[in-house]
Amino acid sequence: MKTLFAAILFSALSFGTFAQTTTKQTTTTKTTTVTKTVADSYRCPVCGYTDTKAGNCTKDKTTLVKVGDYYCPECYMTSKKAGKCSMCGVDMKKMEAATASTTKK
């Protein structure tokens, strides 16, 4: 009888001990909000097509240049700095934002 009582007491204490050591796991997800501004527009150096994402022009398949970056008018290579084209040596031009009169789609 003493053994049975000791076993029940030991079981109850062990359950109580492990019940207190449970941990609650919480996961938080970090959300990033991307905001597009007017400066995040891209233009085709050939025809002036304007888009809000990088890629190729739908008309002439030329790579779109981000407004504010520089491009070579001969080979359409792009750069973030002004100067001469590293491929052909022509002066780079700055891509300007499209106005209402120059927008062609």
Helices and strands as residue ranges (DSSP letters): H 2-20, G 38-40, E 42-43, E 50-51, E 65-66, E 70-71, E 78-79, E 93-94
